[in-house]
Amino acid sequence: MSSRVTMTYLEAAVHVLKAAQRPLTTKEITERAIDTGLLTPLGKTPHATMSAALYKAVQREQGIVKLEMPGEIRARRGSVRWALADT
């Protein structure tokens, strides 16, 4: 039986964030998507793939927002959370 992606990573993230009704980390989003069968990852780094999809969605203004605590140069480690944009 071959593995396949049931949804795109962005579609799965939106579904997970709607269900959670609170901001989540990339790891939390990815694990919930896999655990609920929304994603069947083909690669070895599904968290990295999810992260890339979320960053692209923010750049393209596709309904996802990045929440973070600023550090000296970039976001403080472990502070990045993702949420749905207010519609």
N, CA, C and O of each residue as an XYZ file, in Angstrom:
348
protein
N       0.848     -1.179      0.000
C       0.000      0.000      0.000
C       0.891      1.240      0.000
O       1.757      1.372      0.866
N       0.701      2.127     -0.930
C       1.533      3.324     -1.008
C       0.972      4.436     -0.139
O      -0.239      4.549      0.053
N       1.885      5.260      0.385
C       1.471      6.402      1.197
C       1.116      7.555      0.285
O       1.688      7.712     -0.794
N       0.166      8.363      0.729
C      -0.201      9.532     -0.054
C      -0.674     10.629      0.892
O      -1.085     10.360      2.020
N      -0.611     11.836      0.425
C      -1.082     12.965      1.218
C      -2.583     13.093      1.004
O      -3.043     13.228     -0.130
N      -3.338     13.051      2.080
C      -4.776     13.134      2.001
C      -5.217     14.568      1.724
O      -6.168     14.794      0.974
N      -4.531     15.534      2.324
C      -4.771     16.967      2.129
C      -3.417     17.611      1.881
O      -2.374     16.995      2.103
N      -3.442     18.839      1.424
C      -2.185     19.576      1.388
C      -1.818     19.920      2.823
O      -2.662     19.864      3.717
N      -0.574     20.270      3.038
C      -0.151     20.642      4.384
C      -0.903     21.877      4.865
O      -1.271     21.954      6.037
N      -1.135     22.831      3.990
C      -1.860     24.036      4.379
C      -3.316     23.708      4.730
O      -3.833     24.200      5.732
N      -3.973     22.890      3.923
C      -5.354     22.490      4.222
C      -5.434     21.778      5.570
O      -6.343     22.028      6.362
N      -4.482     20.895      5.819
C      -4.461     20.174      7.093
C      -4.227     21.140      8.255
O      -4.858     21.006      9.304
N      -3.335     22.104      8.079
C      -3.059     23.085      9.133
C      -4.305     23.902      9.459
O      -4.612     24.126     10.630
N      -5.017     24.343      8.440
C      -6.240     25.119      8.661
C      -7.261     24.274      9.417
O      -7.898     24.754     10.355
N      -7.412     23.040      9.016
C      -8.359     22.140      9.685
C      -7.979     21.956     11.163
O      -8.837     22.044     12.041
N      -6.715     21.704     11.430
C      -6.242     21.492     12.803
C      -6.416     22.755     13.638
O      -6.857     22.681     14.785
N      -6.073     23.921     13.071
C      -6.194     25.179     13.820
C      -7.655     25.523     14.116
O      -7.966     26.049     15.184
N      -8.543     25.227     13.177
C      -9.971     25.454     13.435
C     -10.449     24.582     14.585
O     -11.190     25.043     15.453
N     -10.032     23.334     14.593
C     -10.450     22.407     15.644
C      -9.859     22.797     16.999
O     -10.528     22.675     18.026
N      -8.625     23.258     17.004
C      -7.944     23.600     18.257
C      -8.460     24.906     18.852
O      -8.500     25.056     20.074
N      -8.847     25.832     18.019
C      -9.334     27.148     18.431
C      -8.332     27.904     19.297
O      -8.713     28.695     20.160
N      -7.054     27.654     19.059
C      -5.985     28.389     19.743
C      -4.709     28.247     18.922
O      -4.599     27.322     18.117
N      -3.755     29.133     19.106
C      -2.485     29.018     18.372
C      -1.728     27.749     18.766
O      -1.754     27.327     19.922
N      -1.059     27.154     17.788
C      -0.289     25.932     18.001
C       1.094     26.072     17.371
O       1.300     26.896     16.480
N       2.031     25.265     17.840
C       3.353     25.217     17.223
C       3.277     24.385     15.945
O       2.306     23.666     15.708
N       4.308     24.497     15.143
C       4.384     23.689     13.919
C       4.329     22.205     14.263
O       3.636     21.433     13.602
N       5.058     21.815     15.293
C       5.089     20.398     15.693
C       3.707     19.929     16.123
O       3.283     18.837     15.745
N       2.997     20.733     16.907
C       1.654     20.350     17.351
C       0.703     20.200     16.169
O      -0.075     19.248     16.110
N       0.767     21.137     15.232
C      -0.099     21.083     14.045
C       0.188     19.812     13.249
O      -0.729     19.088     12.865
N       1.478     19.551     13.007
C       1.871     18.400     12.202
C       1.452     17.094     12.869
O       0.891     16.214     12.216
N       1.722     16.966     14.163
C       1.377     15.729     14.864
C      -0.126     15.495     14.893
O      -0.576     14.363     14.713
N      -0.909     16.544     15.116
C      -2.364     16.387     15.122
C      -2.875     16.005     13.734
O      -3.782     15.182     13.614
N      -2.302     16.594     12.693
C      -2.722     16.276     11.325
C      -2.425     14.817     10.989
O      -3.236     14.142     10.353
N      -1.272     14.340     11.415
C      -0.909     12.943     11.154
C      -1.770     12.006     12.002
O      -2.294     11.009     11.504
N      -1.909     12.336     13.284
C      -2.689     11.481     14.197
C      -4.150     11.336     13.779
O      -4.752     10.282     13.981
N      -4.719     12.388     13.199
C      -6.124     12.330     12.786
C      -6.301     11.849     11.351
O      -7.425     11.775     10.854
N      -5.197     11.521     10.684
C      -5.277     10.984      9.333
C      -5.442     12.021      8.238
O      -5.739     11.673      7.096
N      -5.251     13.296      8.573
C      -5.350     14.336      7.549
C      -4.149     14.311      6.622
O      -4.254     14.662      5.447
N      -3.009     13.895      7.152
C      -1.776     13.801      6.374
C      -1.186     12.410      6.510
O      -1.218     11.800      7.579
N      -0.654     11.929      5.417
C       0.155     10.728      5.411
C       1.472     11.135      4.773
O       1.617     11.072      3.553
N       2.443     11.557      5.597
C       3.678     12.110      5.040
C       4.462     11.097      4.219
O       4.534      9.915      4.554
N       5.036     11.587      3.155
C       5.856     10.758      2.279
C       7.328     10.876      2.639
O       8.098      9.945      2.404
N       7.730     12.010      3.206
C       9.135     12.249      3.514
C       9.467     11.981      4.968
O       8.620     11.571      5.761
N      10.734     12.227      5.294
C      11.232     11.971      6.644
C      11.057     13.159      7.584
O      11.209     13.006      8.796
N      10.740     14.344      7.051
C      10.667     15.546      7.884
C       9.341     16.284      7.673
O       9.327     17.388      7.129
N       8.233     15.682      8.100
C       6.945     16.343      7.891
C       6.831     17.678      8.624
O       6.111     18.566      8.167
N       7.533     17.838      9.765
C       7.482     19.106     10.487
C       8.102     20.225      9.647
O       7.607     21.353      9.638
N       9.183     19.903      8.946
C       9.835     20.899      8.096
C       8.943     21.265      6.915
O       8.872     22.432      6.530
N       8.275     20.292      6.348
C       7.364     20.554      5.241
C       6.194     21.416      5.698
O       5.778     22.332      4.988
N       5.662     21.123      6.887
C       4.568     21.927      7.441
C       5.042     23.356      7.688
O       4.334     24.312      7.373
N       6.228     23.498      8.245
C       6.783     24.820      8.514
C       6.887     25.639      7.233
O       6.507     26.810      7.207
N       7.394     25.032      6.187
C       7.518     25.730      4.898
C       6.148     26.148      4.372
O       5.989     27.259      3.866
N       5.165     25.268      4.488
C       3.810     25.590      4.018
C       3.216     26.752      4.805
O       2.563     27.621      4.229
N       3.439     26.774      6.118
C       2.906     27.848      6.957
C       3.578     29.182      6.645
O       2.901     30.204      6.541
N       4.904     29.182      6.495
C       5.605     30.421      6.156
C       5.161     30.965      4.793
O       4.997     32.174      4.630
N       4.967     30.075      3.818
C       4.484     30.509      2.504
C       3.078     31.094      2.608
O       2.768     32.091      1.956
N       2.227     30.473      3.432
C       0.854     30.963      3.598
C       0.856     32.365      4.187
O       0.048     33.201      3.783
N       1.744     32.639      5.132
C       1.844     33.973      5.721
C       2.282     34.975      4.662
O       1.706     36.058      4.557
N       3.285     34.626      3.887
C       3.786     35.522      2.837
C       2.717     35.818      1.794
O       2.647     36.929      1.269
N       1.900     34.840      1.500
C       0.863     34.996      0.467
C      -0.476     35.446      1.043
O      -1.470     35.538      0.322
N      -0.498     35.726      2.345
C      -1.712     36.180      3.033
C      -2.874     35.216      2.805
O      -3.948     35.611      2.351
N      -2.637     33.949      3.128
C      -3.628     32.894      2.901
C      -4.355     32.480      4.181
O      -4.699     31.310      4.348
N      -4.592     33.436      5.087
C      -5.405     33.156      6.254
C      -4.682     32.600      7.461
O      -5.326     32.207      8.434
N      -3.363     32.556      7.424
C      -2.559     32.073      8.542
C      -1.720     33.237      9.057
O      -1.197     34.024      8.268
N      -1.591     33.348     10.377
C      -0.724     34.375     10.962
C       0.296     33.711     11.879
O       0.023     32.688     12.507
N       1.471     34.318     11.939
C       2.554     33.839     12.785
C       2.610     34.721     14.023
O       2.689     35.944     13.912
N       2.572     34.112     15.190
C       2.674     34.823     16.457
C       4.014     34.436     17.071
O       4.373     33.259     17.089
N       4.758     35.425     17.575
C       6.070     35.123     18.129
C       6.463     36.144     19.182
O       5.952     37.263     19.206
N       7.371     35.743     20.044
C       7.969     36.659     21.002
C       9.318     37.069     20.427
O      10.152     36.211     20.138
N       9.542     38.378     20.256
C      10.796     38.805     19.643
C      12.009     38.540     20.527
O      11.951     38.658     21.751
N      13.087     38.184     19.883
C      14.372     38.034     20.548
C      15.256     39.181     20.098
O      14.763     40.148     19.517
N      16.553     39.092     20.355
C      17.458     40.168     19.962
C      17.562     40.301     18.444
O      17.579     41.411     17.913
N      17.632     39.168     17.752
C      17.806     39.200     16.298
C      16.580     38.662     15.570
O      16.154     39.228     14.564
N      16.020     37.583     16.071
C      14.830     36.980     15.464
C      13.930     36.451     16.564
O      14.168     36.731     17.738
N      12.925     35.710     16.219
C      11.972     35.207     17.223
C      12.678     34.376     18.285
O      13.596     33.611     17.990
N      12.234     34.541     19.516
C      12.787     33.757     20.613
C      12.511     32.283     20.357
O      11.414     31.913     19.938
N      13.506     31.447     20.610
C      13.387     30.006     20.360
C      12.167     29.437     21.078
O      11.964     29.674     22.268
N      11.364     28.685     20.339
C      10.198     28.034     20.911
C       8.971     28.918     21.068
O       7.947     28.477     21.590
N       9.070     30.167     20.617
C       7.947     31.082     20.834
C       6.974     31.164     19.665
O       5.883     31.716     19.814
N       7.342     30.630     18.515
C       6.494     30.772     17.326
C       5.264     29.883     17.438
O       5.363     28.684     17.700
N       4.109     30.497     17.234
C       2.827     29.815     17.209
C       2.100     30.258     15.949
O       2.334     31.356     15.445
N       1.230     29.415     15.449
C       0.470     29.709     14.244
C      -1.007     29.769     14.601
O      -1.484     29.014     15.448
N      -1.729     30.676     13.946
C      -3.165     30.829     14.189
C      -3.849     31.204     12.890
O      -3.199     31.581     11.915
N      -5.155     31.098     12.887
C      -5.940     31.539     11.743
C      -6.130     33.049     11.830
O      -6.345     33.593     12.914
N      -6.050     33.713     10.701
C      -6.292     35.146     10.656
C      -7.773     35.394     10.918
O      -8.622     34.582     10.551
N      -8.071     36.506     11.547
C      -9.475     36.874     11.762
C     -10.131     37.136     10.424
O      -9.592     37.842      9.572
N     -11.304     36.553     10.258
C     -12.008     36.753      8.984
C     -13.227     37.597      9.165
O     -13.939     37.867      8.198
